[in-house]
Amino acid sequence: MKFARFCLSAVIFSFLIYPASAAAECGKVTLADMNWNSASLMANIDKYILRHGYGCDAELVPGDTQPTGTSMIEKGEPDIASELWSNSFTEALAKGVAEKRLRIAGKSLSDGGEEGFWVPKYMVDKDPSLATIEGIRKNAKLFKHPEDPDKSAFYGCPAGWNCQVTSGNLFRALKLADSGFDLVDPGSGAGLAGSIAKAYERKAPWFGYYWAPTGILGKYEMVKVDFGVGVDNEHWEKCISQADCRNPKVSMYPSSSVLTVTTERFASKAPEAYGYLTRRAFTNALMNKNLAWMEANQADGDVAMEHFLKNYEAVWSKWVSNDVRDKIKTALPK
């Protein structure tokens, strides 16, 4: 009898400490750890806050825009993509939401993301025509290919990233191959960033794809190349963002909607945790500061997460309740 009372007391106590709205409802949660710094930072922040603030059994899994989005729609996992660049995933995302497989929590980057083809500012300072695509074509020989001296180099988006589709289609639309350019795969995000850094150290020519917010564009002044046209949103969605686009036409990159996307299952079972994701967003200026810190300190997403939570409480405390804020502050290493 005493044992039974003890067990009952233990159960009651456990409910007081771990209310049903926390771990019991949230349960196991997987977050995509994308292979670029802003997304990795955001995923690590979300993991920590969900785990220590909302009682979720949160863990990171490797991710990338296209395969992660597809897996969320078809398999219902991972549960959360903290930073999903939607420009190249618009149709599939809309379908996933319509079929109640996905839910858009909100914007990861409140200002939206910026993409384009860029050249170093020091080149434009010497020759302003290099800020235009016509100037690039006329001076193609400046952009030496790293392996083939007879070709010029355009550094594209790494294989497997969504921007590989858009940058490749625009490469064809702009007929850059006719001017002697070869589309160079940098191999990884680090490889692409490294090619810019190397060019800057040598004040050498560079031409290629990049995006913001990033520590690289915060550290190195780059100029976006003007294609001489505006943004064709309809053609972008129907062709340029599609891998099977047969006849791409020239368009500037539209401002990217960078979203936090979850599975419908997660949003339904853990409404409090989902509510946090609807409030969590970074301005580009704030993200650039943190990305620059990551690069200067050679920090990964986990280390940068701790730096952010310790130094930007005034920012993240607005995303959560006072009770959750206190839990997170208590959990942080002293």
C-alpha positions as CSV (number, residue, x, y, z in Angstrom):
1,M,0.0,0.0,0.0
2,K,2.8,2.4,0.9
3,F,4.6,1.4,-2.3
4,A,1.4,2.2,-4.3
5,R,1.1,5.6,-2.7
6,F,4.7,6.3,-3.4
7,C,4.2,5.4,-7.1
8,L,1.1,7.6,-7.3
9,S,3.0,10.5,-5.7
10,A,5.9,10.0,-8.1
11,V,3.5,10.1,-11.1
12,I,1.8,13.3,-9.8
13,F,5.2,14.9,-9.2
14,S,6.4,14.0,-12.7
15,F,3.4,15.8,-14.2
16,L,4.1,18.9,-12.1
17,I,7.7,18.9,-13.4
18,Y,7.0,17.8,-17.0
19,P,3.6,19.1,-18.0
20,A,1.8,17.4,-20.8
21,S,2.2,20.5,-23.0
22,A,6.0,20.0,-23.0
23,A,7.8,16.7,-23.5
24,A,4.7,14.4,-23.6
25,E,3.3,16.3,-26.6
26,C,6.4,17.5,-28.2
27,G,8.3,14.1,-28.1
28,K,11.1,13.4,-30.5
29,V,11.8,16.2,-33.0
30,T,14.3,16.2,-35.8
31,L,15.7,19.4,-37.4
32,A,17.6,19.6,-40.7
33,D,21.1,20.9,-40.1
34,M,21.8,22.4,-43.6
35,N,25.3,22.7,-44.8
36,W,25.7,26.5,-44.7
37,N,26.4,28.6,-41.7
38,S,23.2,30.7,-41.2
39,A,21.0,27.6,-41.5
40,S,23.3,25.6,-39.2
41,L,23.2,28.4,-36.6
42,M,19.5,28.6,-36.8
43,A,18.9,24.9,-36.5
44,N,21.2,24.7,-33.5
45,I,19.4,27.6,-31.8
46,D,16.0,26.0,-32.5
47,K,17.3,22.6,-31.2
48,Y,18.5,24.2,-27.9
49,I,15.4,26.2,-27.3
50,L,13.0,23.4,-28.2
51,R,14.9,21.0,-26.0
52,H,15.5,23.2,-22.9
53,G,12.5,25.5,-23.2
54,Y,9.8,23.2,-24.4
55,G,10.9,19.7,-23.3
56,C,11.3,18.4,-26.9
57,D,13.7,15.4,-27.5
58,A,15.3,17.5,-30.3
59,E,18.1,16.3,-32.5
60,L,19.8,17.4,-35.7
61,V,20.0,15.4,-38.9
62,P,22.0,16.3,-42.0
63,G,20.0,18.3,-44.6
64,D,19.9,20.2,-47.8
65,T,17.1,22.2,-49.4
66,Q,15.9,20.0,-52.1
67,P,16.3,16.6,-50.5
68,T,15.1,17.9,-47.1
69,G,11.9,19.5,-48.5
70,T,11.2,16.4,-50.6
71,S,11.7,14.1,-47.6
72,M,9.4,16.2,-45.4
73,I,6.6,16.0,-48.0
74,E,7.0,12.3,-48.9
75,K,8.2,10.8,-45.6
76,G,7.2,13.3,-42.9
77,E,10.8,13.8,-41.8
78,P,12.7,15.7,-40.6
79,D,10.1,17.7,-38.6
80,I,11.6,21.1,-39.1
81,A,13.6,22.9,-41.7
82,S,14.7,26.0,-39.9
83,E,15.9,27.9,-43.0
84,L,14.4,26.8,-46.3
85,W,15.2,29.0,-49.4
86,S,12.0,28.6,-51.3
87,N,12.8,30.2,-54.7
88,S,13.7,26.9,-56.2
89,F,11.1,24.9,-54.3
90,T,8.0,27.0,-54.7
91,E,5.7,24.5,-56.5
92,A,6.5,21.5,-54.3
93,L,6.2,23.7,-51.2
94,A,2.8,25.0,-52.2
95,K,1.6,21.5,-53.0
96,G,2.9,20.2,-49.6
97,V,1.0,22.9,-47.8
98,A,-2.1,22.3,-49.8
99,E,-2.0,18.6,-49.1
100,K,-1.6,19.4,-45.3
101,R,1.8,17.7,-45.2
102,L,3.7,20.9,-44.5
103,R,3.1,24.1,-42.6
104,I,4.9,27.4,-43.1
105,A,5.8,28.7,-39.6
106,G,7.1,32.0,-40.8
107,K,10.1,33.8,-42.2
108,S,13.6,32.7,-41.1
109,L,15.0,35.9,-42.5
110,S,12.6,38.8,-42.0
111,D,14.3,40.8,-44.8
112,G,14.3,37.9,-47.3
113,G,17.4,36.4,-48.9
114,E,19.4,38.0,-51.7
115,E,20.9,36.0,-54.5
116,G,22.8,37.0,-57.7
117,F,25.9,36.9,-59.8
118,W,28.7,39.0,-58.3
119,V,32.1,40.5,-59.0
120,P,34.5,42.1,-56.5
121,K,34.0,45.8,-55.9
122,Y,37.7,46.5,-56.7
123,M,37.1,45.3,-60.3
124,V,34.1,47.6,-60.7
125,D,36.1,50.5,-59.3
126,K,38.6,50.1,-62.1
127,D,36.0,49.4,-64.8
128,P,32.3,50.3,-64.0
129,S,31.1,48.3,-67.0
130,L,31.9,45.1,-65.1
131,A,28.8,45.8,-63.0
132,T,26.8,44.8,-66.1
133,I,26.5,41.4,-67.9
134,E,27.5,43.0,-71.2
135,G,30.7,44.2,-69.5
136,I,31.3,40.8,-68.2
137,R,30.9,39.2,-71.6
138,K,33.2,41.7,-73.2
139,N,35.9,41.1,-70.6
140,A,35.5,37.3,-70.2
141,K,39.2,36.6,-70.6
142,L,39.9,38.4,-67.3
143,F,38.2,35.6,-65.4
144,K,40.8,32.9,-65.7
145,H,39.7,29.3,-65.3
146,P,41.5,27.5,-62.5
147,E,42.2,24.4,-64.7
148,D,41.7,25.4,-68.4
149,P,43.6,28.5,-69.6
150,D,41.5,28.5,-72.8
151,K,38.3,29.1,-70.8
152,S,36.9,31.7,-68.4
153,A,35.5,30.7,-65.0
154,F,32.0,31.3,-63.7
155,Y,31.7,29.9,-60.1
156,G,28.3,28.3,-59.8
157,C,26.3,27.0,-56.9
158,P,27.6,23.7,-55.3
159,A,26.0,20.5,-56.5
160,G,22.9,19.4,-54.6
161,W,21.9,22.9,-53.6
162,N,18.7,24.4,-54.9
163,C,20.7,27.3,-56.4
164,Q,22.5,24.9,-58.6
165,V,19.3,24.7,-60.7
166,T,18.7,28.5,-60.9
167,S,22.3,29.5,-61.4
168,G,22.7,26.8,-64.1
169,N,19.6,27.9,-65.9
170,L,20.7,31.5,-65.8
171,F,24.1,30.6,-67.1
172,R,22.4,29.1,-70.1
173,A,19.9,32.0,-70.5
174,L,22.7,34.5,-70.5
175,K,24.6,32.4,-73.1
176,L,27.8,32.7,-71.0
177,A,29.3,29.6,-72.7
178,D,29.2,31.6,-76.0
179,S,31.6,34.1,-74.4
180,G,34.0,31.4,-73.3
181,F,32.8,30.8,-69.8
182,D,32.7,27.4,-68.1
183,L,30.4,26.6,-65.2
184,V,32.7,25.7,-62.4
185,D,31.3,23.5,-59.5
186,P,33.1,24.7,-56.4
187,G,32.4,21.4,-54.6
188,S,30.9,22.9,-51.5
189,G,29.8,26.1,-49.8
190,A,33.3,26.3,-48.2
191,G,34.9,25.9,-51.6
192,L,32.7,28.7,-53.1
193,A,33.5,31.0,-50.2
194,G,37.2,30.1,-50.4
195,S,37.3,31.0,-54.1
196,I,36.1,34.6,-53.2
197,A,38.5,34.9,-50.3
198,K,41.4,33.7,-52.5
199,A,40.6,36.2,-55.2
200,Y,40.3,39.1,-52.7
201,E,43.7,38.2,-51.2
202,R,45.3,38.5,-54.7
203,K,43.0,41.3,-55.9
204,A,42.3,38.9,-58.8
205,P,39.1,38.7,-61.0
206,W,36.2,36.6,-59.8
207,F,32.7,36.1,-61.2
208,G,30.1,33.8,-59.8
209,Y,27.0,33.1,-57.8
210,Y,26.5,34.0,-54.1
211,W,23.8,34.9,-51.7
212,A,23.1,37.1,-48.6
213,P,23.1,37.3,-45.7
214,T,26.5,35.7,-45.4
215,G,29.7,36.4,-43.5
216,I,31.5,36.4,-46.9
217,L,29.5,39.3,-48.3
218,G,29.8,41.1,-45.0
219,K,33.6,40.7,-45.1
220,Y,34.3,41.2,-48.8
221,E,32.7,44.0,-50.8
222,M,31.0,42.6,-53.8
223,V,28.8,44.1,-56.6
224,K,25.8,42.4,-58.0
225,V,25.9,42.1,-61.8
226,D,23.0,43.8,-63.5
227,F,21.5,41.6,-66.2
228,G,19.7,44.6,-67.8
229,V,16.2,43.2,-67.1
230,G,13.9,43.1,-64.2
231,V,12.4,40.1,-62.3
232,D,10.1,37.8,-64.3
233,N,8.4,36.1,-61.3
234,E,6.1,33.9,-63.5
235,H,8.9,32.6,-65.7
236,W,11.1,32.1,-62.6
237,E,8.6,29.9,-61.0
238,K,7.6,27.9,-64.1
239,C,11.1,27.6,-65.7
240,I,14.2,29.0,-64.1
241,S,13.6,27.3,-60.8
242,Q,12.8,24.0,-62.5
243,A,15.5,21.4,-63.2
244,D,13.8,20.5,-66.5
245,C,13.6,24.1,-67.8
246,R,14.3,23.8,-71.5
247,N,14.3,27.4,-72.6
248,P,15.3,29.7,-69.7
249,K,15.0,33.4,-70.3
250,V,17.0,36.1,-68.5
251,S,15.7,37.4,-65.2
252,M,17.2,38.9,-62.1
253,Y,16.9,36.9,-59.0
254,P,13.7,37.7,-57.1
255,S,14.0,38.4,-53.4
256,S,14.1,35.0,-51.8
257,S,11.5,34.0,-49.3
258,V,13.5,32.2,-46.6
259,L,11.1,30.2,-44.5
260,T,10.9,28.0,-41.5
261,V,8.9,25.0,-42.5
262,T,7.6,22.2,-40.4
263,T,5.6,19.0,-41.0
264,E,1.9,19.3,-40.3
265,R,2.3,16.5,-37.7
266,F,4.8,18.4,-35.6
267,A,2.7,21.7,-35.8
268,S,-0.4,19.8,-34.6
269,K,1.2,17.8,-31.8
270,A,3.3,20.5,-30.3
271,P,1.5,23.9,-30.7
272,E,3.6,25.7,-28.1
273,A,6.8,24.7,-29.7
274,Y,5.5,25.5,-33.1
275,G,4.4,28.9,-31.8
276,Y,8.0,29.7,-31.0
277,L,9.0,29.0,-34.6
278,T,6.4,31.4,-35.8
279,R,8.0,34.2,-33.8
280,R,11.7,33.3,-34.4
281,A,13.2,35.4,-37.3
282,F,16.5,37.2,-38.0
283,T,17.2,40.4,-39.8
284,N,20.0,40.2,-42.3
285,A,22.0,42.7,-40.3
286,L,21.8,40.5,-37.2
287,M,22.6,37.4,-39.1
288,N,25.6,39.0,-40.8
289,K,27.0,39.9,-37.4
290,N,26.7,36.4,-36.2
291,L,28.1,34.9,-39.4
292,A,31.1,37.2,-39.3
293,W,31.6,36.1,-35.7
294,M,31.5,32.4,-36.7
295,E,34.1,32.9,-39.4
296,A,36.4,35.0,-37.3
297,N,36.3,32.4,-34.5
298,Q,36.1,29.3,-36.8
299,A,33.0,28.4,-34.9
300,D,30.4,25.7,-36.0
301,G,26.7,26.1,-35.5
302,D,26.7,24.7,-32.0
303,V,29.4,27.0,-30.7
304,A,27.8,30.0,-32.4
305,M,24.4,29.1,-30.9
306,E,25.8,29.4,-27.4
307,H,27.4,32.7,-28.3
308,F,24.1,34.0,-29.7
309,L,22.0,32.9,-26.7
310,K,24.5,34.4,-24.2
311,N,25.0,37.7,-26.1
312,Y,21.6,38.4,-27.7
313,E,19.1,37.7,-24.9
314,A,17.3,41.0,-25.8
315,V,16.5,39.5,-29.2
316,W,15.6,35.8,-28.5
317,S,13.7,36.5,-25.3
318,K,11.0,38.2,-27.5
319,W,10.5,34.8,-29.2
320,V,9.5,33.0,-26.0
321,S,7.6,33.4,-22.8
322,N,9.3,34.5,-19.6
323,D,9.0,31.0,-18.2
324,V,10.8,29.5,-21.3
325,R,13.4,32.3,-21.2
326,D,14.3,31.4,-17.6
327,K,14.6,27.7,-18.5
328,I,17.0,28.5,-21.3
329,K,19.1,30.8,-19.2
330,T,19.3,28.2,-16.5
331,A,20.4,25.5,-19.0
332,L,23.2,27.7,-20.6
333,P,26.7,26.9,-19.4
334,K,28.1,29.5,-17.0
